[in-house]
Amino acid sequence: MTKFDPVFDSTESAILLAMYEEENGHYDSYLLTWKLNAGVTIGSPEAEESFKKTRAATENLIERGFVRGERQKGADGVYFKELKLTPEGERMAISHRKEVERFNKELPKIVDLENKNPPQ
């Protein structure tokens, strides 16, 4: 049976990379939200939406076994503190970081090729 590499949406990807880059990788739902959405004003409707999106992505990563943390309940509903990559999550973050770096390196070549050969 063929095993495919996991696919991450942009928020899951950002969480994995942020947690890997952070020394010891400890975050909570709120810190992740503000790190990934630095331009959002705390208490605004956009902040609430950003929090929900970050929480959903975090839950997806927990469900897949890449992240673990302590579940809490507060004014915004369920959130997580002491989030940390699992050993499998660390391996995945390293692989994903390399994949992102390769993609970013190849993207200018792809764009250049597309500009030279536009679709007919």
Rosetta constraint file for C-alpha pairs under 8 A:
AtomPair CA 8 CA 12 HARMONIC 5.53 0.50
AtomPair CA 8 CA 13 HARMONIC 5.56 0.50
AtomPair CA 9 CA 13 HARMONIC 6.07 0.50
AtomPair CA 10 CA 14 HARMONIC 6.12 0.50
AtomPair CA 11 CA 15 HARMONIC 6.16 0.50
AtomPair CA 11 CA 53 HARMONIC 7.68 0.50
AtomPair CA 11 CA 54 HARMONIC 6.67 0.50
AtomPair CA 11 CA 57 HARMONIC 6.20 0.50
AtomPair CA 12 CA 16 HARMONIC 6.19 0.50
AtomPair CA 12 CA 54 HARMONIC 8.00 0.50
AtomPair CA 12 CA 57 HARMONIC 5.24 0.50
AtomPair CA 12 CA 58 HARMONIC 6.94 0.50
AtomPair CA 12 CA 60 HARMONIC 7.85 0.50
AtomPair CA 12 CA 61 HARMONIC 7.02 0.50
AtomPair CA 13 CA 17 HARMONIC 6.20 0.50
AtomPair CA 13 CA 96 HARMONIC 7.83 0.50
AtomPair CA 14 CA 18 HARMONIC 5.91 0.50
AtomPair CA 14 CA 36 HARMONIC 7.19 0.50
AtomPair CA 15 CA 19 HARMONIC 5.98 0.50
AtomPair CA 15 CA 32 HARMONIC 7.15 0.50
AtomPair CA 15 CA 36 HARMONIC 7.87 0.50
AtomPair CA 15 CA 57 HARMONIC 7.99 0.50
AtomPair CA 15 CA 58 HARMONIC 7.50 0.50
AtomPair CA 16 CA 20 HARMONIC 6.14 0.50
AtomPair CA 16 CA 85 HARMONIC 7.92 0.50
AtomPair CA 16 CA 89 HARMONIC 7.75 0.50
AtomPair CA 16 CA 93 HARMONIC 5.62 0.50
AtomPair CA 17 CA 21 HARMONIC 6.10 0.50
AtomPair CA 17 CA 93 HARMONIC 6.13 0.50
AtomPair CA 17 CA 96 HARMONIC 7.91 0.50
AtomPair CA 17 CA 97 HARMONIC 6.64 0.50
AtomPair CA 18 CA 22 HARMONIC 6.17 0.50
AtomPair CA 18 CA 25 HARMONIC 7.88 0.50
AtomPair CA 19 CA 25 HARMONIC 4.61 0.50
AtomPair CA 19 CA 26 HARMONIC 6.96 0.50
AtomPair CA 19 CA 27 HARMONIC 7.25 0.50
AtomPair CA 19 CA 84 HARMONIC 7.16 0.50
AtomPair CA 19 CA 85 HARMONIC 6.98 0.50
AtomPair CA 20 CA 24 HARMONIC 7.97 0.50
AtomPair CA 20 CA 25 HARMONIC 5.82 0.50
AtomPair CA 20 CA 85 HARMONIC 7.47 0.50
AtomPair CA 20 CA 90 HARMONIC 6.79 0.50
AtomPair CA 20 CA 93 HARMONIC 6.31 0.50
AtomPair CA 20 CA 94 HARMONIC 7.69 0.50
AtomPair CA 21 CA 25 HARMONIC 7.05 0.50
AtomPair CA 22 CA 26 HARMONIC 7.24 0.50
AtomPair CA 24 CA 84 HARMONIC 7.72 0.50
AtomPair CA 25 CA 83 HARMONIC 7.45 0.50
AtomPair CA 25 CA 84 HARMONIC 5.50 0.50
AtomPair CA 25 CA 85 HARMONIC 6.78 0.50
AtomPair CA 26 CA 82 HARMONIC 5.44 0.50
AtomPair CA 26 CA 83 HARMONIC 5.29 0.50
AtomPair CA 26 CA 84 HARMONIC 5.22 0.50
AtomPair CA 27 CA 31 HARMONIC 6.11 0.50
AtomPair CA 27 CA 32 HARMONIC 6.39 0.50
AtomPair CA 27 CA 81 HARMONIC 6.45 0.50
AtomPair CA 27 CA 82 HARMONIC 5.56 0.50
AtomPair CA 27 CA 83 HARMONIC 4.98 0.50
AtomPair CA 27 CA 84 HARMONIC 6.93 0.50
AtomPair CA 28 CA 32 HARMONIC 6.26 0.50
AtomPair CA 28 CA 79 HARMONIC 7.68 0.50
AtomPair CA 28 CA 80 HARMONIC 5.49 0.50
AtomPair CA 28 CA 81 HARMONIC 4.01 0.50
AtomPair CA 28 CA 82 HARMONIC 5.62 0.50
AtomPair CA 28 CA 83 HARMONIC 5.61 0.50
AtomPair CA 29 CA 33 HARMONIC 6.15 0.50
AtomPair CA 29 CA 51 HARMONIC 7.49 0.50
AtomPair CA 29 CA 54 HARMONIC 7.16 0.50
AtomPair CA 29 CA 55 HARMONIC 6.35 0.50
AtomPair CA 29 CA 58 HARMONIC 7.87 0.50
AtomPair CA 29 CA 79 HARMONIC 5.71 0.50
AtomPair CA 29 CA 80 HARMONIC 5.31 0.50
AtomPair CA 29 CA 81 HARMONIC 6.34 0.50
AtomPair CA 29 CA 83 HARMONIC 7.90 0.50
AtomPair CA 30 CA 34 HARMONIC 6.33 0.50
AtomPair CA 30 CA 51 HARMONIC 7.07 0.50
AtomPair CA 30 CA 79 HARMONIC 7.96 0.50
AtomPair CA 31 CA 35 HARMONIC 6.03 0.50
AtomPair CA 32 CA 36 HARMONIC 6.03 0.50
AtomPair CA 32 CA 54 HARMONIC 7.25 0.50
AtomPair CA 33 CA 37 HARMONIC 5.93 0.50
AtomPair CA 33 CA 50 HARMONIC 6.40 0.50
AtomPair CA 33 CA 51 HARMONIC 5.55 0.50
AtomPair CA 33 CA 54 HARMONIC 5.86 0.50
AtomPair CA 34 CA 38 HARMONIC 5.22 0.50
AtomPair CA 34 CA 40 HARMONIC 7.50 0.50
AtomPair CA 37 CA 50 HARMONIC 7.03 0.50
AtomPair CA 40 CA 44 HARMONIC 7.60 0.50
AtomPair CA 40 CA 46 HARMONIC 6.45 0.50
AtomPair CA 40 CA 47 HARMONIC 5.76 0.50
AtomPair CA 41 CA 46 HARMONIC 7.46 0.50
AtomPair CA 41 CA 47 HARMONIC 6.23 0.50
AtomPair CA 42 CA 47 HARMONIC 5.64 0.50
AtomPair CA 43 CA 47 HARMONIC 6.02 0.50
AtomPair CA 43 CA 48 HARMONIC 7.07 0.50
AtomPair CA 44 CA 48 HARMONIC 6.55 0.50
AtomPair CA 45 CA 49 HARMONIC 6.30 0.50
AtomPair CA 46 CA 50 HARMONIC 6.03 0.50
AtomPair CA 47 CA 51 HARMONIC 6.05 0.50
AtomPair CA 48 CA 52 HARMONIC 6.28 0.50
AtomPair CA 49 CA 53 HARMONIC 6.18 0.50
AtomPair CA 50 CA 54 HARMONIC 6.08 0.50
AtomPair CA 51 CA 55 HARMONIC 5.96 0.50
AtomPair CA 52 CA 56 HARMONIC 6.07 0.50
AtomPair CA 53 CA 57 HARMONIC 6.26 0.50
AtomPair CA 54 CA 58 HARMONIC 6.07 0.50
AtomPair CA 55 CA 59 HARMONIC 6.11 0.50
AtomPair CA 55 CA 79 HARMONIC 6.76 0.50
AtomPair CA 56 CA 60 HARMONIC 6.25 0.50
AtomPair CA 57 CA 61 HARMONIC 6.34 0.50
AtomPair CA 58 CA 62 HARMONIC 6.16 0.50
AtomPair CA 58 CA 67 HARMONIC 7.58 0.50
AtomPair CA 59 CA 63 HARMONIC 5.96 0.50
AtomPair CA 60 CA 64 HARMONIC 6.22 0.50
AtomPair CA 61 CA 65 HARMONIC 6.27 0.50
AtomPair CA 61 CA 66 HARMONIC 5.34 0.50
AtomPair CA 61 CA 67 HARMONIC 5.63 0.50
AtomPair CA 62 CA 66 HARMONIC 5.80 0.50
AtomPair CA 62 CA 67 HARMONIC 4.73 0.50
AtomPair CA 62 CA 68 HARMONIC 5.67 0.50
AtomPair CA 65 CA 86 HARMONIC 7.03 0.50
AtomPair CA 65 CA 88 HARMONIC 7.19 0.50
AtomPair CA 65 CA 89 HARMONIC 6.99 0.50
AtomPair CA 66 CA 85 HARMONIC 5.85 0.50
AtomPair CA 66 CA 86 HARMONIC 5.36 0.50
AtomPair CA 66 CA 87 HARMONIC 7.62 0.50
AtomPair CA 66 CA 88 HARMONIC 5.79 0.50
AtomPair CA 66 CA 89 HARMONIC 3.74 0.50
AtomPair CA 66 CA 90 HARMONIC 7.45 0.50
AtomPair CA 66 CA 92 HARMONIC 7.50 0.50
AtomPair CA 67 CA 83 HARMONIC 6.70 0.50
AtomPair CA 67 CA 84 HARMONIC 5.63 0.50
AtomPair CA 67 CA 85 HARMONIC 4.42 0.50
AtomPair CA 67 CA 86 HARMONIC 5.29 0.50
AtomPair CA 67 CA 89 HARMONIC 6.06 0.50
AtomPair CA 68 CA 83 HARMONIC 5.61 0.50
AtomPair CA 68 CA 84 HARMONIC 5.51 0.50
AtomPair CA 68 CA 85 HARMONIC 6.32 0.50
AtomPair CA 68 CA 86 HARMONIC 6.36 0.50
AtomPair CA 69 CA 80 HARMONIC 5.90 0.50
AtomPair CA 69 CA 81 HARMONIC 5.81 0.50
AtomPair CA 69 CA 82 HARMONIC 5.23 0.50
AtomPair CA 69 CA 83 HARMONIC 4.18 0.50
AtomPair CA 69 CA 84 HARMONIC 6.21 0.50
AtomPair CA 70 CA 80 HARMONIC 5.40 0.50
AtomPair CA 70 CA 81 HARMONIC 5.24 0.50
AtomPair CA 70 CA 82 HARMONIC 6.05 0.50
AtomPair CA 70 CA 83 HARMONIC 6.98 0.50
AtomPair CA 71 CA 78 HARMONIC 6.82 0.50
AtomPair CA 71 CA 79 HARMONIC 5.94 0.50
AtomPair CA 71 CA 80 HARMONIC 4.56 0.50
AtomPair CA 71 CA 81 HARMONIC 6.59 0.50
AtomPair CA 72 CA 78 HARMONIC 5.64 0.50
AtomPair CA 72 CA 79 HARMONIC 5.29 0.50
AtomPair CA 72 CA 80 HARMONIC 5.66 0.50
AtomPair CA 72 CA 81 HARMONIC 7.19 0.50
AtomPair CA 73 CA 77 HARMONIC 5.28 0.50
AtomPair CA 73 CA 78 HARMONIC 4.39 0.50
AtomPair CA 73 CA 79 HARMONIC 6.00 0.50
AtomPair CA 74 CA 78 HARMONIC 6.36 0.50
AtomPair CA 74 CA 79 HARMONIC 7.22 0.50
AtomPair CA 85 CA 89 HARMONIC 4.99 0.50
AtomPair CA 85 CA 90 HARMONIC 5.69 0.50
AtomPair CA 86 CA 90 HARMONIC 6.16 0.50
AtomPair CA 87 CA 91 HARMONIC 6.43 0.50
AtomPair CA 88 CA 92 HARMONIC 6.12 0.50
AtomPair CA 89 CA 93 HARMONIC 5.92 0.50
AtomPair CA 90 CA 94 HARMONIC 6.22 0.50
AtomPair CA 91 CA 95 HARMONIC 6.29 0.50
AtomPair CA 92 CA 96 HARMONIC 5.88 0.50
AtomPair CA 93 CA 97 HARMONIC 5.90 0.50
AtomPair CA 94 CA 98 HARMONIC 6.35 0.50
AtomPair CA 95 CA 99 HARMONIC 6.21 0.50
AtomPair CA 96 CA 100 HARMONIC 6.10 0.50
AtomPair CA 97 CA 101 HARMONIC 6.15 0.50
AtomPair CA 98 CA 102 HARMONIC 6.14 0.50
AtomPair CA 99 CA 103 HARMONIC 6.14 0.50
AtomPair CA 100 CA 104 HARMONIC 6.07 0.50
AtomPair CA 101 CA 105 HARMONIC 6.13 0.50
AtomPair CA 102 CA 106 HARMONIC 6.19 0.50
AtomPair CA 103 CA 107 HARMONIC 5.88 0.50
AtomPair CA 104 CA 108 HARMONIC 7.58 0.50
AtomPair CA 105 CA 109 HARMONIC 7.95 0.50
AtomPair CA 106 CA 110 HARMONIC 6.36 0.50
AtomPair CA 107 CA 111 HARMONIC 6.15 0.50
AtomPair CA 108 CA 112 HARMONIC 5.99 0.50
AtomPair CA 109 CA 113 HARMONIC 6.08 0.50
AtomPair CA 110 CA 114 HARMONIC 6.11 0.50
AtomPair CA 111 CA 115 HARMONIC 6.11 0.50
AtomPair CA 112 CA 116 HARMONIC 6.26 0.50
AtomPair CA 113 CA 117 HARMONIC 6.15 0.50
AtomPair CA 114 CA 118 HARMONIC 5.53 0.50
AtomPair CA 114 CA 119 HARMONIC 7.95 0.50
